[in-house]
Amino acid sequence: MLFTLFLLAGGCSTEKNTAVTRAYHNVTSRYNIYFNGKESLFAGLERIDQSVDDDFTQILPVYKSSMGGTERIASAEMDNAILKASKLIKIHSITKKPKRRKNRTAAYKNLASKDEYNVWVDDSYILMGKAYFYQKKFPQAMENFNYVIRKYGDQPSHYEALIWLIRCYSEQERYSEAMEVIKEIDGSMDFPQKLDQDFSLAVADFHLKQKEYEEAIPALTSALNEPLKKREKARYNYILAQLYKETGNNAMAIEKFMKVAKLNPSYIMAFNARINAAGVFTEDEDLEKVSKLLHKMLRDEKNVEFRDQIYFALAKIDSRNGDMDAAVGNYRKSAATSVSNDYQRALSCLTLADIYFNEQNYRDSRAYYDSAMFVIDETYPDYKLIAERHKSLTMLTDNLLMVEREDSLQTLALMSEGDRNAKIAEWIKEERDAELRRKQLENQEKMDQSFNRMNQSRLGLSQSQSSGWYFYNPSTVTLGKAEFEREWGKRKLEDNWRRKNKSIVSDLPADELAEEAPDSTQMVAAAPRVSDKMNRDYYLQDLPLTEEAMRASNIRIRDALFNAGRIFKQDYQNYPMAIDEYEELLNRYDDNIYQLTTYFELWDLYGKMGNRSKADYYKNLIIAGYPSSKYAQYLVNPNYFIELEAHNDSINRLYQQAFNLYQAGQYTQAGQVASQVKTMAPDSMLVPKIAFIETIGQGESSDFNRFGQLLDQYLTSYPKSPVKPVAERIRKLIQDSTLVDYQKLVASGYLNNEIVNDELLAEDKSVQDEFNGKFSYDEELIHYFVIAFDRSADVDINRLKFDIANYNIDHYMKTDFDIETEFLNANTTLLTVRSLQNKEQALIYFRSIIRRRDVYEQLKGVEYVNFVTSTYNYRELKADHNTADYLKFFLKNYSRFIGGDFPEDELPEPEELMSKAMEEDLNLEERGSFVLVKPDAREELFSRKPDAPHNFVIAVKDAKFNSRNMIGQFSAFNRDEFADQKLKVQAKAFGEYQLIVVSPLSSAALAMSYFRRVIVNRSLFDDLGERSYRNFIITDENLDKVMKGQSVNDYMDFYREYYISGQYATAQAESTAQPPSSRVETVVETSEEPVYNGKFSSDTKGNHSFVLLLPKKGVDQEKLLDAIENHNTLADPGGKLKIESRNFGDSQLLIRVSDFGGKNTAMDYLKGLVRDQQVYGPLGELEYRNFIISKNNFELLNTDSDLQDYLKLYKAAYLKN
């Protein structure tokens, strides 16, 4: 029996798909892995529920997990749930299709059409998503939910995933997207009834987070209509009561609060329900009766820790009765008795702070804001507004106290020495009396402690009589608790409970604090401050007894008065108090640095208050005392600042005109415009640049001696000018007599590279960089996009390549990329996408693709890095067999994103970005520094003939390189892969290069196809080692030009522009679409139609077939046919389509789908099939062809096998639109 079980288990591989294997994996998944994962998730939620206290001063959240910090509480349980879910998917997922049957019934077709045969896989994805959600890793959670939504459209899990997607969006405050999902569910006729409650709760949470309380009530009511656990029912009723209270429906609020109390919730919830029921007032409420009930609750010892809430409720009754003094008294008691409930303490303190603020008692308001800020954090409602008010009040009260303090110190300093000493003696006596009273209290406490010890002895609680642990004895615990409260008062059990202000406690380890502490031997010793209040020096140490100290004291008062006035005006709009502070400043210090600003502020304040006479008084003071100031100009001319802005706009326009003339080489005109700008008093930052243009303009009409003098004057006047390097370079050329006349200076200095702006020189950064010159900074080299990941990682590389290729097809229609993989070292795999024209386009590709998470689906959970690199740096990276150094270089010079932490936002499409980049290259802009202007027109060095025969060339930069072995390898490669092309390989010498030339390749398209096939076969290049080389395709004519004198670099610029960019393909298509020039006159009416004159029929009417041609090797024929059949089940529900496969030649497989009524139907089928990743995904990088073909042409093709000739017809007759 045991042997049979082992045999059964061993035969139940996921590579088999039978009734037995499906049953085995479903049962094992459900009762083993999934069960354990789900239990772990529930345990984590229970931990959150037990660990997090609700804030009953605010509306409770629908889900406790929404509260801050919950993601850390159950992290371990959620990690385990993720582990279980991913394990189930990995080892129990069945995607293998069932064995093909000759008799394909409807039931079989339905079974074969599935993508997944384990019914617990979708539940596992949702479980994993939930766990990520509770860890607040929302992107990962959404990936799992979206996967279920895409793949399981007809399953209940589809709708469950939609509900969780709503919760993800709500938690991220992406409410518009959440609303779209809500609408989708509302409009669905197939939504499972069992999920109604979950949906209602998610909708209630959605509205609650936006404070849409009216809308949340129906959703929460709907959820309560379904069966619930008692704890959840109490919570949701409590929230509903709070919502009714917020929306003014007090009667319903009281009803719901009383219902909560009857549901046997926790004591704290029951208490809050009762206290809130008492605190919600209706029109006919008996407030005296409610007050008596609250006082009765106050006397109940069970409510000792809730007294703060009771006092708060009493204060609200006092406020309702209009007795604000009694209300403030109870609010103060609430704040004073709030020890363990930080939420209530914050509410009480903030309420008092607002009351005092509205009464303009800013000091007491600040004191209670201080207390509140100790116990709230960034998650508290309206925290930013509270923090801003606290900051403003702190600044205001600090300034007001500064004035009082300095006034007191000055008063004491101005006393005679005898009076001052007498006053100090009086303060010392008061301090001694207070100290005596403190000692008497301490003696009384000691007597009480002795009495307690006597009681302990009398009651048999001494240590000598104790036989057990201290905390096992309830009497000793009670006495200890009482003694602790006498010593410390009531303290909340938390870290640093001895400290009042816990925010000053550093989180740094002690050794780090020690390292950061300043060296006492290096610090300047400050005069020690006296802290003993019974020492006479304590009162003398801050007195301004010298003239210098008195001046400093007055400066502090002056600044404090001005700052206080500004805060009263700008922050609080308290104009009378602002006027008091400003006028006090003027009365004390008539001539001070703030006088002009204070006059203007008083003019504005009195104007706002409607006191025109006082406003005019200060207006006249400004005009008379400061006539040239901007304030005076504005008061005289209210349009002054508008006119000033217009003046500045004129300066900017003229400067731009001067700069454009300078760029165009019209230096005299540029200098004249610059001179005009100088007369308009431009901004100081602009003056050096304007002066430089003016100097260059004056130099054109001067001899070289005079030009040199002008440059000397410029360098003296503007020693820190941003264009100083340019001016110095020109000056040196003049001194060296390098320039014989001004025209040569213009020709060589500003329109080519003889004289350049040093600021824009491509610095040789590699000379002294941290990488010792290992990496190249050349931005114009061809670049690759690279993903590096662990070789041992479970990555479907073919699928990853397909996803990247899919992305490339979607966004780079005119560019053919090659995707290859190779090993960097024993531990690392590189996936490389070749090639991108330069650094700029590489970064556009990089920044765009990393934002597409669907491309990285196969790397989920895998540690990887991605980057772009030039061809030179790629070779260096491979020579290192390590990415570490290059990644440092990449982070400094390319991008900070190298792993999976890519940004959420999506960029515009890459094509759009590249188009903009190319436009920017053509449009020269002035960005704060002078630039060189390149000529727009240049002679075309190389011809563009995509239909001409081409060569594939490897140019090895080593004249002594022996190419014999490589020629042999390429010859063998050509025989195996391109036998029908009859290619030849030969060596040629050219300067410092050895060329290996493969020819003839009949067109640019074939040459590029050869190029792509060759460069992925890296073994062909092994002989090159670390030698520098270039590979490219080239026509015979252009190769001849290179051999006769044009440099390889010149051709590589042309190659990148014409071939790599894909221009050749567009040109070839256009040339194919045009008739020969000799026929233009005779076929004018069809001059835009492709022409075909071969053996195949151009008649496109009648029945058609779809054909897929691909190599026999490297493809799972059975799997491919299954995938096409599954596609046909959806595309052709009637089952009329037929599939057949046969050999085509010696090395190719032909798959045909027939019969389609016409070419349009066949073409629609082709367009739909090529989007099916189940069909084309496994083909990877195989060379294949797909097309449609008429019945007669198919028979001819099958007989003749001339595929190239038919493809010419196909292009002319089927692809012309």
Secondary structure as GFF3:
##gff-version 3
##sequence-region A 1 1217
A	DSSP	alpha_helix	2	11	.	.	.	ID=ss1
A	DSSP	alpha_helix	19	28	.	.	.	ID=ss2
A	DSSP	pi_helix	29	34	.	.	.	ID=ss3
A	DSSP	alpha_helix	35	51	.	.	.	ID=ss4
A	DSSP	three_ten_helix	64	66	.	.	.	ID=ss5
A	DSSP	alpha_helix	70	73	.	.	.	ID=ss6
A	DSSP	alpha_helix	75	92	.	.	.	ID=ss7
A	DSSP	alpha_helix	106	112	.	.	.	ID=ss8
A	DSSP	alpha_helix	121	134	.	.	.	ID=ss9
A	DSSP	alpha_helix	138	151	.	.	.	ID=ss10
A	DSSP	alpha_helix	156	171	.	.	.	ID=ss11
A	DSSP	alpha_helix	175	186	.	.	.	ID=ss12
A	DSSP	three_ten_helix	193	195	.	.	.	ID=ss13
A	DSSP	alpha_helix	196	209	.	.	.	ID=ss14
A	DSSP	alpha_helix	213	224	.	.	.	ID=ss15
A	DSSP	alpha_helix	230	246	.	.	.	ID=ss16
A	DSSP	alpha_helix	250	262	.	.	.	ID=ss17
A	DSSP	alpha_helix	267	279	.	.	.	ID=ss18
A	DSSP	alpha_helix	287	299	.	.	.	ID=ss19
A	DSSP	three_ten_helix	301	306	.	.	.	ID=ss20
A	DSSP	alpha_helix	307	320	.	.	.	ID=ss21
A	DSSP	alpha_helix	324	337	.	.	.	ID=ss22
A	DSSP	alpha_helix	342	358	.	.	.	ID=ss23
A	DSSP	alpha_helix	362	375	.	.	.	ID=ss24
A	DSSP	alpha_helix	383	413	.	.	.	ID=ss25
A	DSSP	alpha_helix	417	458	.	.	.	ID=ss26
A	DSSP	three_ten_helix	463	465	.	.	.	ID=ss27
A	DSSP	three_ten_helix	470	472	.	.	.	ID=ss28
A	DSSP	alpha_helix	474	488	.	.	.	ID=ss29
A	DSSP	three_ten_helix	502	504	.	.	.	ID=ss30
A	DSSP	alpha_helix	510	516	.	.	.	ID=ss31
A	DSSP	alpha_helix	536	540	.	.	.	ID=ss32
A	DSSP	alpha_helix	547	570	.	.	.	ID=ss33
A	DSSP	alpha_helix	575	588	.	.	.	ID=ss34
A	DSSP	alpha_helix	595	608	.	.	.	ID=ss35
A	DSSP	alpha_helix	612	625	.	.	.	ID=ss36
A	DSSP	alpha_helix	630	636	.	.	.	ID=ss37
A	DSSP	alpha_helix	640	663	.	.	.	ID=ss38
A	DSSP	alpha_helix	667	678	.	.	.	ID=ss39
A	DSSP	alpha_helix	687	700	.	.	.	ID=ss40
A	DSSP	alpha_helix	704	717	.	.	.	ID=ss41
A	DSSP	alpha_helix	724	735	.	.	.	ID=ss42
A	DSSP	alpha_helix	742	749	.	.	.	ID=ss43
A	DSSP	three_ten_helix	758	760	.	.	.	ID=ss44
A	DSSP	three_ten_helix	765	767	.	.	.	ID=ss45
A	DSSP	beta_strand	783	790	.	.	.	ID=ss46
A	DSSP	alpha_helix	797	811	.	.	.	ID=ss47
A	DSSP	beta_strand	818	823	.	.	.	ID=ss48
A	DSSP	beta_strand	828	836	.	.	.	ID=ss49
A	DSSP	alpha_helix	839	849	.	.	.	ID=ss50
A	DSSP	three_ten_helix	853	859	.	.	.	ID=ss51
A	DSSP	beta_strand	864	870	.	.	.	ID=ss52
A	DSSP	alpha_helix	871	880	.	.	.	ID=ss53
A	DSSP	alpha_helix	884	893	.	.	.	ID=ss54
A	DSSP	alpha_helix	910	922	.	.	.	ID=ss55
A	DSSP	beta_strand	950	956	.	.	.	ID=ss56
A	DSSP	alpha_helix	964	977	.	.	.	ID=ss57
A	DSSP	three_ten_helix	979	981	.	.	.	ID=ss58
A	DSSP	beta_strand	984	990	.	.	.	ID=ss59
A	DSSP	beta_strand	993	1001	.	.	.	ID=ss60
A	DSSP	alpha_helix	1004	1015	.	.	.	ID=ss61
A	DSSP	three_ten_helix	1018	1024	.	.	.	ID=ss62
A	DSSP	beta_strand	1029	1035	.	.	.	ID=ss63
A	DSSP	alpha_helix	1036	1043	.	.	.	ID=ss64
A	DSSP	alpha_helix	1048	1055	.	.	.	ID=ss65
A	DSSP	pi_helix	1056	1060	.	.	.	ID=ss66
A	DSSP	alpha_helix	1063	1073	.	.	.	ID=ss67
A	DSSP	three_ten_helix	1077	1079	.	.	.	ID=ss68
A	DSSP	three_ten_helix	1084	1086	.	.	.	ID=ss69
A	DSSP	beta_strand	1104	1111	.	.	.	ID=ss70
A	DSSP	alpha_helix	1117	1131	.	.	.	ID=ss71
A	DSSP	beta_strand	1138	1144	.	.	.	ID=ss72
A	DSSP	beta_strand	1148	1156	.	.	.	ID=ss73
A	DSSP	alpha_helix	1159	1169	.	.	.	ID=ss74
A	DSSP	alpha_helix	1173	1176	.	.	.	ID=ss75
A	DSSP	three_ten_helix	1177	1179	.	.	.	ID=ss76
A	DSSP	beta_strand	1185	1190	.	.	.	ID=ss77
A	DSSP	alpha_helix	1191	1200	.	.	.	ID=ss78
A	DSSP	alpha_helix	1203	1213	.	.	.	ID=ss79
###
